[in-house]
Amino acid sequence: MIRVFKFGGALLKDASGIERMASIVEEFSCERLIIVVSAIGKTTNALENLLSLAINNSDELASEYFKLKSFHINLILSLPIENKDELIQNIELTFRNLWDNLNQDYQNYYFSYDQIVSFGELLSGKIINFRLAQKKLEVKEVSASSIIITNNNYTDASVNWQKTTDKISQIIQPVLDAHKIVVTQGFLGGDDNGNTTTLGREGSDFTAAIIGSILKADEIVIWKDVPGLMNADPNLFDKAIKLNKISYHEAIELAFYGASVIHPKTIQPLQENKLTLQVRSFYDLQSAPSVISDETSQDDAIPKIIIKKNQTLLSISSRYMEFIEEENLYQIFKTFSKHKIHINLMQNSAISFSVIFNKNEKKFLPLIEELSANYYTKYNNGLTLLTLRHYDEQMLTRYTTGKKILLEQKNRTTVQLLYK
């Protein structure tokens, strides 16, 4: 039996989380295991901040760098392991490499982003591999950039499936055949020139799906700090309900609307290979997992509520009161793609085209500047996008009463409302 386990950074944020992960791996160590890990805690955010400070030649760069380094060293010191000096030396070497990368030229932001942010998973992989080895488990760390081969679309790279299949067969399969546990980094890949790439949103889940689908794994599990997939964010709704089963299609729909479930990229290879995906509780191993499969019978049994805050509504209109036609839309979509901005909702009228997307200051201002060269633009920030799936009228009334609705879209199964 082959199992693929993915552990997110929120689960590994401290010594107790790492110890719990190690105990789970130990419990299943009689099976062939691939462990996919994300960056620890808020490391990805910290690395994004370091990149921004480096680009802007900020005086805060060194202090923030040492803060992140100290966090990882202190984490290691808090672990109940021997030979900590060996691991600390390895981590310090990795941080020296990070410092060298932070002091490179930044001619291509997206390339630089992938080279810097990838250090989060590299650090996590080293720490997790070392901890599992200390438990006397037979483990081998495999670099994700050596097995997940992609193009060079940095920050959202596409997988070359044939090359990736060949690499996984050549590199991972022999390790499993030797009854060793594989530890690898989520989110990361490598292009044909040996440069590190990243796989975009929820990239670590995607890594687990890539490896699991190629190896035809018997079990693919995403471990979470919640009971399973929920019908709403439990941090916002105290009566959120666990979803025991949903279909591939429903999971993709929920992800499209912005639910913190599983990204469509993760679902697609599983659906193609008819592999189920389990979402299990990290803190309650006895609870039944949520299962994503081809079964659709329970998709509409429980309404789903999705809230996306900090949204921008941008309206684009012709300077000459002309229709927004196909050529205009082509240019507009091309501009959004260039600036790597994902559109959450769109609506058009005769002479204007409105889009809603997540606010990102770094991307937003260049987008507006480019669009304004050919169109009139006006926008509102700080909005909320509410999506109700498999709703009824009573539910719709409950969530819209007292709100100023700026935009609405509705079909038989889903309504989306943008409000202040």
Helices and strands as residue ranges (DSSP letters): E 2-7, G 9-12, H 15-27, E 32-37, H 43-55, H 61-78, H 84-102, H 109-117, H 119-134, E 139-142, G 144-146, H 161-177, E 181-185, E 188-190, E 196-198, H 203-215, E 219-224, E 245-247, H 248-256, H 264-272, E 277-281, E 290-293, E 304-318, H 326-338, E 343-348, E 352-358, H 361-371, E 375-389, H 393-400, E 405-410, E 414-419
